[in-house]
Amino acid sequence: DERSGKCLGVGYVEMADKEGLLNALQLHGTVLLGNPIVVQSALAEKNRMAAAGASAAEIKAIGGMAGPAAQAEGLKLYVGGLHYELSEVQMRELFAPFGPL
């Protein structure tokens, strides 16, 4: 939240490459500050595929992988279930081992 500076419980992380994205997906279910977190490909990538005419099966198949459109803009992950006291610095530290953000 911009006013309070506290985490709203969700965020997005943009990885620099596909390998980093795939590795970061392994964080799904990790307990962080007492909360299990959700890590999955961002819906924006699925929406881009749908707009490009991809079938429902193709969109479902990407699961944690992103397509060429996302590679051009970076690879975004949705991260949910975050503790309200988690900072941006802590998020960066959590995802940094998986590759450049």
Summary of the structure (lengths in Angstrom):
residues: 101
radius of gyration: 14.0
end to end distance: 21.1
largest distance: 41.6
contacts: 276
relative contact order: 0.30
helix: 43%
strand: 20%
